Amino acid sequence: MKVIVSHDVDHLTVWEHYKDLILPKYYVRNTLEMMAGVVSFKEYCRRYADLLTNKWQNLDELMTFDASHGVVSTFFIAVAKGYGLSYSLDAAAPWIQKILSRGFRTGVHGIAFDSFEEICRERELFRQISGLESFGIRMHYLHFSNPTLSYLRQAGYLFDSTVMKMENPYFEEGFPEFPLHLMDGVVCADRKRKFSNRTLEEAKSLTKKIIEEAEQNHIAYFTVLFHDRYFSNRFIVWRSWYTWLIQYLCEKKVQFVTYEDALAEIRKIKRSR
């Protein structure tokens, strides 16, 4: 089993959200989590300190960590605003270039999923900013509808990695879909208990079960999603989970590949049959 590591970039700064409800909802939740003992007082204070630093991304730190473990990850960055995603095109552009300059891959964090015209518009904007002709996409909040894959194929995307299910990569109308298998929010957040997260040991245990399920299902390319914002001492369990995960996969001697690597291998196998 080979592993593809990806990161969705949902935020760049704190104050890009000054017009929406993200900030009040986030800090109310933080207070409730601190009162419930989910986060420590120190962690709680660090989250408030972000109001002064105006920093809600950890891209440089995450790239440094990934590179040190031989992981050429893919960062999906938006070129349009959407629910809970408010950074501007001007703010996104230098990060797209920086990610590429450091040897990583990047693609579109898509907002439009049911409008062919808007899907094409986002692709063209990203093409102009990145200078790339070939790149993939993942939808924000994993939004999807029946015609989405067809629209993405017609728009000229290389691949999609939005659908979350335990399957191998597949082609629909000739367009490749890389299913998402492991996501930080699924294993670190406990959706059954309000204002609660799993402990690190609980997250590790659930992760091992998911990896074992993938191995039993003979998943050739196992896709991981970790949001860069959580690579911080503001989210200790989430960051610790990700660093453990990469080290755990290294100990299992898996090979880290990119979407492009995997797609080339799949097409080579298909041609040889």
Secondary structure, 3 states (H helix, E strand, C coil): CEEEEEEEECCCCCHHHCCCCHHHHHHHHHHHHHHCCCCCHHHHHHHHHHHHHCCCCCHHHHHHHHHHCCCCCEEEECCCCECCECCCHHHHHHHHHHHHHCCCEEEEEECCCCCHHHHHHHHHHHHHHHCCCCCCEEEHHHCCCCCHHHHHHHHCCCCECCCECCCCCEEECCEEECCECEEHHHHHECCCCCCCECCHHHHHHHHHHHHHHHHHCCCCEEEEECCHHHCCCCCHHHHHHHHHHHHHHHHCCCEECCHHHHHHHHHHHHHHC
